Amino acid sequence: MKRYLPARLVPILLYHRLGAIDRPSRSYLDPRLFEKQLELMRRGGYTAVGLASLAEDLRAGARIPRRRIAITFDDGWRDTYLDAFPILRRLRIPATVFLVSGRIGMKEYVRWEEIREMRMAGISFGAHTVSHPRLTEIPPAEAKREIEESKKSIEDGLGEEVATFCYPYGFFNRAVRDMTEAAGYRAACCNSPGRRWPDGDPFALKRVSMTYRMRNRPMLAAALSGYYVWAKEMRAGNKPYI
């Protein structure tokens, strides 16, 4: 019998950079480990779903089949195209990449032709502001501009709606959250679990940071359990968002 769980418990996985470095890092993941994680997920019966559709399920209060996940990448680093994209394409796994619109085409960041190639292959794109500021630490008018202009810039470049947003560094508050909704997005992600915000808000989607620690089945299974965020919140003492 097929088992279901609330959409709010679907793990949203957060990746940043892929590449080889001298020591373990929370931001970098060896491409071989990334591929191993995806292979383990696939063999474990996990299916990746689009972030925008997951947000709609959350908004509707839907219950969806277990072993669903959503995959996200932050910033639009070029290694997302060079290292992650070939693996995602080979395995036919969808993902969402959050772009810092003002950095597109800069050194170490993806270029428009690469973005369009990935989009043609099923990768979705969201906005991650124009310049990656801490939105809670700049004047409200500037935060509003960062949120709105990044959406317009990426929409102009892709010729389609940009439905999702990601708060830089995970920093947001009620005002920033409401600005994001008013700008026309349908969902927004923060970075890390462990902080208090009402469950079920599509503009406060909590994510699981995928690190080198998730290199074996038990650790990966814990991250994908759907209760990882809840466990992190309990450990962190349920600290509030800013």
C-alpha positions as CSV (number, residue, x, y, z in Angstrom):
1,M,0.0,0.0,0.0
2,K,1.3,3.4,-1.0
3,R,2.2,5.6,2.0
4,Y,1.8,9.4,2.1
5,L,3.1,12.3,4.1
6,P,2.3,16.0,4.4
7,A,4.0,18.1,1.8
8,R,5.8,20.1,4.5
9,L,7.8,17.0,5.4
10,V,9.3,16.6,1.9
11,P,13.0,17.2,2.2
12,I,14.3,20.1,0.2
13,L,18.0,19.6,-0.4
14,L,20.5,22.5,-0.5
15,Y,23.7,22.3,-2.4
16,H,26.2,25.2,-3.0
17,R,29.5,24.3,-4.7
18,L,30.9,21.2,-6.3
19,G,34.7,20.7,-6.5
20,A,37.7,19.0,-4.9
21,I,39.2,20.8,-1.9
22,D,41.9,20.0,0.7
23,R,39.6,19.6,3.7
24,P,35.9,18.9,4.3
25,S,33.7,21.9,3.9
26,R,30.0,22.7,4.4
27,S,29.9,24.6,1.2
28,Y,31.9,22.3,-1.2
29,L,31.0,18.8,-2.1
30,D,33.2,16.5,-4.3
31,P,31.3,15.8,-7.5
32,R,31.9,12.1,-7.0
33,L,30.1,12.3,-3.6
34,F,27.3,14.3,-5.2
35,E,26.8,11.6,-7.8
36,K,27.0,8.9,-5.1
37,Q,24.3,10.7,-3.1
38,L,22.0,10.9,-6.1
39,E,22.6,7.2,-7.0
40,L,21.8,6.2,-3.5
41,M,18.6,8.2,-3.5
42,R,17.5,6.7,-6.8
43,R,18.3,3.1,-5.6
44,G,16.3,3.9,-2.5
45,G,13.3,4.8,-4.5
46,Y,13.4,8.5,-4.1
47,T,11.8,10.8,-6.8
48,A,12.8,14.4,-7.2
49,V,9.9,16.9,-7.8
50,G,9.9,20.5,-8.8
51,L,10.1,23.0,-6.1
52,A,7.3,25.2,-7.5
53,S,5.0,22.2,-7.7
54,L,5.9,21.2,-4.1
55,A,5.0,24.6,-2.9
56,E,1.6,24.4,-4.6
57,D,1.1,21.0,-2.8
58,L,2.1,22.7,0.5
59,R,-0.3,25.6,-0.1
60,A,-3.1,23.1,-0.8
61,G,-2.4,21.1,2.3
62,A,-1.8,18.0,0.1
63,R,-0.5,14.7,1.2
64,I,2.0,13.2,-1.3
65,P,3.7,9.8,-1.7
66,R,6.7,9.2,0.5
67,R,10.2,9.3,-0.8
68,R,9.8,12.6,-2.6
69,I,12.5,15.2,-2.5
70,A,13.3,18.5,-4.1
71,I,16.9,19.5,-5.1
72,T,18.2,23.1,-5.0
73,F,21.4,24.9,-5.7
74,D,22.3,28.4,-4.5
75,D,24.1,31.3,-6.2
76,G,24.5,30.1,-9.8
77,W,28.2,29.0,-9.5
78,R,29.6,27.8,-12.8
79,D,30.4,24.4,-11.2
80,T,26.7,23.9,-11.0
81,Y,26.8,23.8,-14.8
82,L,30.1,22.1,-15.3
83,D,29.9,19.4,-12.6
84,A,26.3,19.0,-11.3
85,F,24.4,19.5,-14.5
86,P,25.9,16.6,-16.4
87,I,25.1,14.2,-13.5
88,L,21.5,15.6,-13.2
89,R,21.0,15.3,-16.9
90,R,22.3,11.7,-17.1
91,L,20.1,10.6,-14.2
92,R,17.2,12.7,-15.4
93,I,16.8,14.4,-12.1
94,P,15.1,17.9,-11.9
95,A,16.5,20.7,-9.7
96,T,16.1,24.4,-9.1
97,V,19.1,26.8,-9.3
98,F,18.7,30.1,-7.5
99,L,20.6,32.8,-9.5
100,V,22.2,36.0,-8.2
101,S,21.1,38.0,-11.2
102,G,23.8,40.6,-11.0
103,R,26.6,38.0,-11.1
104,I,25.4,36.0,-14.2
105,G,28.3,35.9,-16.6
106,M,30.9,37.0,-14.1
107,K,34.0,34.9,-13.3
108,E,33.0,31.6,-11.6
109,Y,29.3,32.1,-12.3
110,V,27.1,30.6,-15.0
111,R,26.5,32.4,-18.3
112,W,23.2,33.0,-20.0
113,E,23.9,30.4,-22.7
114,E,24.6,27.8,-20.0
115,I,21.4,28.8,-18.1
116,R,19.3,28.4,-21.2
117,E,20.9,25.0,-22.0
118,M,20.1,23.8,-18.5
119,R,16.5,25.1,-18.8
120,M,16.0,23.2,-22.0
121,A,17.1,20.0,-20.2
122,G,14.5,20.5,-17.4
123,I,16.4,22.5,-14.8
124,S,14.4,25.3,-13.2
125,F,15.6,28.7,-12.1
126,G,14.7,31.0,-9.2
127,A,15.9,34.3,-8.0
128,H,18.5,35.0,-5.3
129,T,18.5,38.8,-5.4
130,V,20.7,41.0,-7.5
131,S,23.8,41.3,-5.3
132,H,23.3,38.7,-2.5
133,P,22.8,41.1,0.5
134,R,21.5,40.2,3.9
135,L,18.0,41.5,3.2
136,T,17.2,42.1,6.9
137,E,20.2,44.4,7.2
138,I,19.6,46.9,4.4
139,P,16.9,49.6,4.0
140,P,13.5,48.2,3.1
141,A,13.4,50.0,-0.2
142,E,16.7,48.5,-1.2
143,A,15.5,45.0,-0.1
144,K,12.4,45.5,-2.2
145,R,14.5,46.4,-5.2
146,E,16.8,43.4,-4.8
147,I,13.8,41.1,-4.7
148,E,11.9,42.6,-7.6
149,E,14.7,43.4,-10.0
150,S,16.3,39.9,-9.7
151,K,12.9,38.4,-10.7
152,K,12.5,40.7,-13.7
153,S,16.1,40.2,-14.9
154,I,15.9,36.4,-14.9
155,E,12.4,36.4,-16.5
156,D,13.7,38.7,-19.3
157,G,16.7,36.4,-19.8
158,L,14.6,33.2,-19.9
159,G,11.4,34.4,-21.3
160,E,9.3,32.8,-18.6
161,E,8.0,33.3,-15.2
162,V,10.3,33.0,-12.2
163,A,8.2,31.5,-9.4
164,T,10.7,30.8,-6.6
165,F,13.0,32.9,-4.5
166,C,15.8,32.2,-2.0
167,Y,16.8,34.5,0.8
168,P,20.6,35.1,0.9
169,Y,22.2,33.5,3.9
170,G,18.7,32.4,4.9
171,F,18.0,35.9,6.5
172,F,14.4,37.1,6.4
173,N,11.8,38.5,8.6
174,R,8.1,39.2,8.3
175,A,8.6,42.3,6.2
176,V,11.0,40.6,3.8
177,R,8.8,37.6,3.5
178,D,5.8,39.8,2.7
179,M,7.8,41.8,0.1
180,T,8.7,38.5,-1.6
181,E,5.1,37.4,-1.8
182,A,4.0,40.9,-3.1
183,A,6.7,40.7,-5.8
184,G,4.8,37.8,-7.4
185,Y,6.8,34.8,-6.3
186,R,4.9,31.7,-5.3
187,A,7.4,30.3,-2.9
188,A,10.7,31.1,-1.1
189,C,13.4,29.1,0.6
190,C,15.5,29.9,3.6
191,N,18.8,28.0,4.1
192,S,19.0,26.1,7.3
193,P,16.6,24.4,9.7
194,G,16.8,25.0,13.4
195,R,14.9,28.3,13.6
196,R,11.3,29.0,14.5
197,W,8.8,29.9,11.8
198,P,5.3,28.6,11.2
199,D,5.3,25.2,9.4
200,G,3.5,25.2,6.1
201,D,4.4,28.7,4.9
202,P,5.4,28.4,1.2
203,F,7.5,31.6,1.8
204,A,9.6,30.0,4.5
205,L,10.6,26.6,3.0
206,K,13.3,25.0,5.2
207,R,16.0,23.0,3.6
208,V,18.5,20.3,4.4
209,S,22.1,21.3,3.8
210,M,23.8,18.4,1.9
211,T,27.4,18.1,3.1
212,Y,30.3,15.6,3.1
213,R,28.8,14.0,6.3
214,M,26.0,12.5,4.2
215,R,28.4,10.0,2.5
216,N,26.9,6.8,3.7
217,R,23.4,5.3,3.7
218,P,22.6,5.9,7.4
219,M,23.5,9.6,7.3
220,L,21.8,10.1,4.0
221,A,18.7,8.2,5.2
222,A,18.5,10.6,8.2
223,A,18.7,13.6,6.0
224,L,16.0,12.3,3.8
225,S,13.7,11.1,6.5
226,G,11.4,14.2,6.5
227,Y,12.1,14.8,10.2
228,Y,15.6,16.1,9.9
229,V,14.5,19.7,10.0
230,W,12.4,19.0,13.1
231,A,15.3,17.3,14.8
232,K,17.6,20.3,14.0
233,E,15.0,22.7,15.4
234,M,14.9,20.7,18.7
235,R,18.7,20.8,19.0
236,A,18.9,24.5,18.2
237,G,16.3,25.3,20.9
238,N,13.9,26.6,18.3
239,K,15.6,30.0,17.8
240,P,13.5,32.6,16.0
241,Y,14.3,34.0,12.6
242,I,15.4,37.6,12.5
